[in-house]
Amino acid sequence: MQLSKGMLSTIANVPGLVAPDEKLLALPEKVLQFGTGVLLRGLPDYFIDKANKQGVFNGRVVVVKSTSKGGTDAFEKQDGLYTLCIKGIEDSRIIEETVINASVSRVLSAAEQWADILQCAHNPEMKLVVSNTTEVGIVLSDDDINLAPPASFPGKLLAFLYERYKAFSGSDGSGLVIVPTELITNNGDTLRSIVLELAVRNKLDESFMNWLQTANHFCNSLVDRIVPGKLPAADSKAVEEKLGYTDELMIMAEPFRLWVIQSGDEKVKEVLAFAQADEGVVITPDIEKFRELKLRLLNGTHTFSCGLAALAGFETVKEAMNDETVLAFVQRLMMLEIATAMDGALISYNEACAFASKVLDRFRNPFLEHKWLSITMNYTSKMRMRNIPLLQQYHAKTGRTPEQMAAGFAAYLLFMKCSKGEDNRYYGEANGQPYLVEDEAAGYFAAQWALRDEDALVDAVLTDKTLWGTDLSEIDGLAAAIKENIKRIQSDGALAAMTGRHLRETIA
């Protein structure tokens, strides 16, 4: 039996399943969503569904499918319903929740149903546009909005807004709130500037341009939730047997969820009423604090740790976090060094530590297969963007060398010890096994390691301003600490470098 509206009454009392009341499927369409991907279904649509079940938002989502990949058949057969399996650790407790999401009313193909999509612009209940078209979706191109459909996402959005403008004669109240979730900085501002430029190129009239800029709200946003997508086949089958139905659209997500939307406008807050249903939705005039927390404590910790974990022989994050030495290292790195470096007017030490505790839960999630080797991709640019500022800030605040950061940087240099293979790609070796180095600086490091010994390489790399935009040798004690950790990793292994100094001295 496949999940559908007709069988909701038969599964309403399945233990552990949160099923919707059939009345929710009659709620009006209030959201136009560009994208059918798992991030949208696991985060914005999750919040909307949760709010609907609490009687707060009371609106459903029309999804626009812009790509030719896949069809809309599964959504049609299942009346837009899909199962979200939430699995992970929250507040140090194992969480396993199963929710049937009823937020999606229908999925329309831009290629085949563009007229139906434009008709949604005539709906007075329509208030919100959400998108996730990947980073390459928010780009400017010479797009004709009279095409059916326009080629680009900004072109489609502009065509929809122009249809909205005409349908309601440019009234102030007919404007929309537009919240892109693409993973680019200032995504709302960027989308707004592209749409405005497209309107100029399409020679749209001045009154529309005024309405576009004054009646509509483009909001920057930041999203954070790991949504791996489909469960492994065996797990999916086990869940379906437990629930008593099959679901082609079933996906998994971690418990942690965060959607930060930048706005101080009361109209925006009114439209985004679903924020009342979950503390994971944050509406704030400035999202910089949340961007910094994620960039430094989640992404930065990954970057400082991935080389050490990979060289130690760990394949996945959860595997490494089950090791007491790795767990203690990550805790010290985040709580004692990164949080200390971040402490200031924007983010307090306590705020950083509170976020770090949530990151620890996420790293320990036993249901995620997050591979360290994947995290090492573009290692050098990640180190520069995420972590060099932390090295500098920690030293400026304390006058000390950050021990954990130095160990992570040493492992980065050793991980980048590579040579070109017959396929013209670069490979390193750890624990007797080769690994692929997917980094824009792989050739640079292959040459450096071929020319220099460890100490000379550290000196050369730290002083290379083309890599870091600064001379890292100016941080007192950093070079010596990195050299010491490189020797320790080479002689005793990466785990030894993850042991705190006081513990090493006690053992010695």
C-alpha positions in Angstrom: 0.0 0.0 0.0 1.5 3.3 -1.1 1.3 6.5 0.9 -1.6 8.7 -0.2 -4.5 10.8 1.1 -6.9 7.9 0.9 -5.0 5.8 3.5 -4.3 8.4 6.1 -7.1 7.2 8.3 -5.7 3.7 8.3 -2.3 4.7 9.7 -3.4 7.5 12.1 -2.7 5.3 15.1 0.6 3.7 14.0 2.9 3.9 17.0 5.7 6.5 16.6 4.2 8.1 13.5 3.1 11.7 13.3 0.4 11.6 10.7 -1.5 14.7 9.4 -5.2 15.3 9.8 -6.8 15.0 6.3 -8.2 18.5 6.8 -4.6 19.9 6.4 -4.7 18.8 2.7 -7.4 21.4 2.0 -5.4 24.4 3.3 -4.9 27.2 0.7 -1.7 27.5 -1.3 0.4 30.3 0.2 3.9 29.4 -0.9 5.6 29.0 -4.3 8.7 26.9 -4.0 11.4 26.6 -6.7 13.0 23.2 -6.3 12.0 19.7 -5.2 15.3 18.9 -3.5 15.7 17.2 -0.2 17.0 20.3 1.6 13.8 22.1 0.9 11.6 19.1 1.9 13.7 18.6 5.0 13.8 22.2 6.3 11.4 24.9 5.0 8.7 22.4 4.2 9.3 20.7 7.6 8.7 24.0 9.4 5.6 24.8 7.4 4.1 21.3 8.0 4.8 21.6 11.7 3.2 25.0 11.9 0.1 23.7 10.0 -0.3 20.9 12.4 -0.3 23.4 15.2 -2.8 25.6 13.5 -0.4 28.5 13.0 0.6 29.1 9.4 -2.4 27.3 7.7 -0.9 27.2 4.2 0.5 24.8 1.7 3.3 24.8 -0.9 3.1 24.7 -4.7 6.5 23.3 -5.9 8.0 24.3 -9.2 10.1 21.6 -10.8 12.6 23.4 -13.1 14.9 20.5 -14.2 14.3 17.8 -16.6 15.6 15.2 -14.2 12.9 12.9 -12.7 9.2 13.5 -12.9 6.3 14.6 -10.7 4.6 11.2 -10.8 5.5 10.2 -7.2 4.2 13.4 -5.8 0.9 13.0 -7.8 0.5 9.3 -6.7 1.1 10.3 -3.1 -1.0 13.5 -3.1 2.2 15.4 -2.2 2.7 13.4 1.0 6.1 12.1 2.0 7.7 10.6 5.1 10.5 12.4 6.9 12.6 10.2 9.2 14.4 12.3 11.8 17.4 10.4 13.2 20.3 11.5 15.3 21.4 13.0 18.7 19.9 16.0 20.4 20.9 17.2 23.9 22.9 13.9 24.1 19.8 11.8 23.5 19.1 9.5 20.6 16.2 10.9 18.5 14.2 8.8 16.1 11.0 10.5 14.8 8.8 9.7 11.8 6.6 12.4 10.3 4.3 12.4 7.3 4.7 15.9 5.8 1.5 17.3 4.3 2.8 20.7 3.3 3.1 20.2 -0.5 -0.2 20.7 -2.4 1.2 19.9 -5.9 4.3 19.8 -8.0 4.2 21.6 -11.4 6.7 21.2 -14.2 8.0 24.5 -15.5 8.6 22.9 -18.9 5.1 21.5 -19.2 2.9 23.5 -16.9 4.2 27.1 -17.0 0.7 28.5 -17.6 -0.5 26.8 -14.4 2.5 28.2 -12.5 1.7 31.7 -13.7 -1.9 31.2 -12.7 -0.7 30.9 -9.1 0.3 34.5 -9.2 -3.4 35.4 -9.4 -4.0 33.7 -6.0 -4.6 36.4 -3.3 -3.4 33.9 -0.6 0.0 33.6 -2.2 2.5 35.3 0.1 5.9 33.6 0.0 8.5 32.4 -2.5 11.2 30.0 -1.4 14.0 28.6 -3.6 16.9 26.3 -3.6 18.2 26.0 -7.2 21.8 25.4 -6.1 24.5 28.1 -6.2 24.5 28.2 -10.0 20.8 29.0 -10.0 21.2 32.6 -8.8 23.1 33.9 -11.8 22.4 36.7 -14.3 21.8 35.8 -17.9 20.1 37.4 -20.9 16.8 35.8 -20.3 13.5 36.6 -22.0 10.6 36.5 -19.5 8.1 36.0 -22.3 9.4 32.5 -22.9 7.3 29.7 -21.6 9.2 29.2 -19.4 12.2 31.6 -19.1 15.5 29.7 -19.0 16.9 30.8 -15.7 15.5 30.8 -12.1 15.7 34.6 -11.8 13.9 34.8 -15.2 11.1 32.5 -14.0 10.8 34.5 -10.7 10.6 37.8 -12.6 8.0 36.5 -15.0 5.9 35.3 -12.0 6.3 38.7 -10.2 5.3 40.5 -13.3 2.2 38.3 -13.7 1.4 39.1 -10.0 1.8 42.8 -10.6 -0.6 42.7 -13.5 -3.1 40.5 -11.7 -3.4 42.9 -8.8 -2.9 46.2 -10.6 0.3 46.8 -8.7 -1.3 47.1 -5.3 1.1 47.4 -2.4 -0.5 44.5 -0.6 0.1 42.1 -3.5 3.9 42.1 -3.0 5.6 38.9 -1.9 8.3 37.8 0.6 11.1 36.1 -1.3 13.5 33.9 0.7 16.2 32.0 -1.3 18.1 29.3 0.6 20.9 28.8 -1.9 24.3 28.5 -0.2 25.8 31.8 -1.2 26.4 34.9 1.0 23.7 37.5 0.8 21.6 35.3 -1.3 18.5 37.5 -1.1 20.4 40.7 -2.0 22.1 38.9 -4.9 18.8 37.5 -6.2 17.1 41.0 -5.9 19.9 42.7 -7.9 19.7 40.1 -10.6 15.9 40.3 -10.9 16.1 44.1 -11.1 18.7 44.0 -13.8 16.6 41.4 -15.7 13.6 43.7 -15.5 15.7 46.5 -17.1 16.9 44.2 -19.8 13.3 43.1 -20.5 12.3 46.8 -20.7 9.6 46.5 -18.1 7.7 49.7 -17.3 8.7 52.1 -14.5 5.6 51.5 -12.4 6.4 47.8 -12.2 10.0 48.6 -11.3 8.7 50.7 -8.4 6.3 48.0 -7.3 9.1 45.4 -7.5 11.4 47.4 -5.2 8.8 48.7 -2.7 6.2 46.0 -2.4 8.4 42.9 -2.3 10.8 41.8 0.3 14.0 39.8 -0.7 15.5 38.3 2.4 18.9 36.9 2.9 18.8 33.6 4.7 21.0 30.9 6.1 20.0 27.2 6.2 21.6 24.5 8.3 20.4 20.9 8.4 22.0 17.7 7.1 19.4 16.0 4.9 21.1 13.0 3.3 18.0 12.1 1.3 16.8 8.6 0.8 17.5 6.0 3.4 19.7 3.0 2.6 17.5 0.3 0.9 17.6 -2.0 3.9 16.6 0.8 6.3 13.9 2.0 4.1 12.4 -1.4 3.8 12.4 -1.9 7.6 10.7 1.5 8.1 8.0 0.7 5.5 7.3 -2.6 7.1 7.0 -0.9 10.5 4.7 1.8 9.2 2.6 -0.4 6.9 3.0 1.5 3.7 5.5 2.2 0.9 6.8 5.7 0.1 8.8 6.6 -3.0 9.6 10.0 -1.5 10.8 9.0 2.0 13.8 10.9 3.2 16.0 11.3 6.3 17.2 14.4 8.2 19.2 15.0 11.3 17.4 16.5 14.4 19.3 19.8 14.2 17.5 22.4 12.1 18.2 26.1 11.6 16.7 28.6 9.1 17.8 32.2 9.8 16.0 34.8 7.8 17.2 38.4 7.7 14.5 41.0 8.2 13.3 43.5 10.7 10.0 44.2 8.8 6.8 43.4 10.6 5.1 42.4 7.3 7.8 39.8 6.7 7.3 38.4 10.2 3.6 38.2 9.7 4.0 36.3 6.4 6.5 33.9 8.0 4.1 33.0 10.8 5.4 29.4 10.8 8.4 30.7 12.7 6.2 30.5 15.8 6.0 26.7 15.6 9.7 25.9 16.0 12.7 27.7 17.5 14.8 26.5 14.5 13.3 29.4 12.5 15.0 32.7 13.5 13.9 36.0 12.0 16.5 38.7 12.8 17.7 42.0 11.3 21.3 40.6 11.1 22.2 37.0 10.3 26.0 37.6 10.6 26.2 36.0 14.1 24.6 32.8 12.8 26.8 32.7 9.7 29.9 33.1 11.9 28.8 30.3 14.3 28.3 27.9 11.5 31.4 28.8 9.6 33.8 28.7 12.5 32.4 26.0 14.8 30.8 23.6 12.4 32.8 24.1 9.2 36.0 25.3 10.8 36.1 22.3 13.2 35.6 20.0 10.3 38.6 21.6 8.5 40.9 21.5 11.5 40.0 17.9 12.2 39.7 16.2 8.8 43.4 15.7 8.1 44.1 14.3 11.6 41.1 11.9 11.3 42.0 10.8 7.8 45.7 10.2 8.7 44.5 8.3 11.8 42.6 5.9 9.6 39.1 6.9 10.4 36.7 6.8 7.4 33.6 8.6 8.8 32.9 11.3 11.3 30.8 9.1 13.5 33.5 6.5 13.7 36.1 9.1 14.8 33.8 10.6 17.4 33.4 7.2 19.0 37.1 7.4 19.9 37.7 9.1 23.2 40.9 10.8 22.0 39.2 12.3 19.0 36.2 13.4 21.0 38.3 15.1 23.6 40.4 16.8 20.9 37.3 18.2 19.2 35.8 19.4 22.5 39.1 21.2 23.4 39.3 22.6 19.9 35.8 24.1 19.9 35.4 25.1 23.6 38.9 26.2 24.5 40.2 27.6 21.2 37.6 28.4 18.6 35.1 29.8 21.2 37.8 31.8 22.8 38.8 33.3 19.4 35.2 34.2 18.6 34.4 35.9 21.9 33.6 39.5 21.3 30.9 42.1 20.7 29.0 39.9 18.1 29.2 36.5 19.8 29.9 35.8 23.4 32.0 32.9 24.6 28.9 31.3 26.2 27.0 31.6 22.9 29.8 29.9 21.0 30.1 27.1 23.6 26.3 26.5 23.4 26.5 26.2 19.6 29.6 24.0 20.0 27.6 21.6 22.2 25.0 21.2 19.4 27.8 20.6 16.9 29.2 17.8 19.0 25.7 16.1 19.0 25.7 16.4 15.2 29.2 15.0 14.8 28.2 12.0 16.9 25.1 11.2 14.9 25.2 7.4 14.4 22.9 7.4 11.4 25.0 9.6 9.2 27.8 8.4 6.9 29.9 11.6 6.6 33.3 10.7 5.1 36.4 12.6 6.2 37.9 12.3 2.7 34.9 14.3 1.3 35.5 17.0 3.9 39.1 17.4 2.7 38.0 18.5 -0.8 39.2 22.1 -1.5 41.2 21.8 1.8 43.4 24.9 1.2 40.6 27.3 0.4 38.6 26.1 3.3 41.6 26.5 5.7 42.1 30.0 4.5 38.5 31.2 4.7 37.4 29.3 7.8 40.4 28.9 10.0 43.2 31.4 9.4 41.1 34.2 11.0 40.7 31.9 14.0 44.4 31.4 14.4 45.0 35.1 14.3 42.2 36.0 16.7 43.1 33.4 19.2 46.7 34.6 19.4 45.7 38.2 19.5 43.4 37.6 22.4 45.6 35.2 24.5 49.2 35.7 23.3 49.4 31.9 23.1 49.7 29.4 20.3 46.5 27.4 19.9 47.6 23.8 20.4 44.7 22.0 18.8 44.7 24.4 15.8 48.4 23.8 15.3 47.9 20.1 15.4 45.1 20.4 12.8 47.3 22.6 10.5 50.2 20.2 10.8 47.9 17.3 9.7 46.7 19.5 6.8 50.4 19.9 5.6 51.0 16.2 5.9 47.8 15.4 4.1 48.9 17.6 1.3 52.1 15.6 0.8 51.2 14.2 -2.6 52.5 13.4 -6.1 50.9 13.4 -9.5 49.6 10.0 -10.7 49.3 8.6 -14.2 45.8 10.1 -14.5 47.3 13.6 -13.8 45.5 13.7 -10.5 47.3 14.0 -7.1 47.6 11.3 -4.5 48.9 11.0 -1.0 49.3 7.9 1.2 48.3 7.1 4.7 48.3 3.8 6.6 49.6 2.1 3.5 46.7 3.2 1.3 46.6 5.9 -1.4 44.0 8.7 -1.2 43.0 11.4 -3.7 43.9 15.0 -3.0 41.2 17.1 -4.6 42.6 20.6 -3.9 43.5 23.6 -6.1 46.9 23.8 -4.4 47.8 20.1 -4.8 50.4 20.9 -7.5 52.0 23.6 -5.3 52.3 21.2 -2.3 53.6 18.3 -4.4 56.4 20.7 -5.6 57.1 22.0 -2.0 57.3 18.5 -0.5 59.6 17.4 -3.3 62.0 20.3 -2.7 62.1 20.7 1.1 62.3 18.8 4.4 59.5 19.2 6.9 60.9 22.3 8.8 61.8 24.2 5.6 58.3 23.4 4.2 56.5 24.8 7.2 58.5 28.0 7.0 57.9 28.4 3.3 54.2 27.7 3.5 53.5 29.9 6.5 55.2 32.9 4.9 53.4 32.4 1.6 51.0 35.4 1.4 49.6 34.2 -1.9 48.1 31.2 0.0 46.9 33.0 3.1 46.8 36.7 2.4 49.0 37.2 5.4 52.4 36.0 6.9 51.4 33.3 9.4 55.0 33.1 10.7 54.3 36.3 12.5 52.1 34.4 15.0 54.6 33.7 17.8 55.2 30.0 18.4 52.9 28.7 15.6 55.7 27.5 13.3 57.4 25.6 16.2 54.1 24.0 17.3 53.3 22.9 13.7 56.8 21.4 13.3 56.5 19.6 16.6 53.1 18.1 15.6 54.4 17.0 12.2 57.2 15.1 13.9 54.7 13.6 16.4 52.3 12.5 13.7 55.1 10.9 11.7 56.6 9.1 14.6 53.6 8.2 16.8 50.6 8.7 14.5 47.8 11.3 14.2 46.1 10.2 17.4 49.1 11.2 19.4 48.9 14.7 18.0 45.2 14.8 19.2 46.3 14.1 22.8 46.4 17.2 25.0 49.8 18.6 25.9 49.2 18.0 29.7 48.3 14.4 29.0 51.4 13.8 26.9 53.5 15.3 29.6 51.9 13.1 32.2 52.4 10.0 30.1 56.1 11.0 29.4 
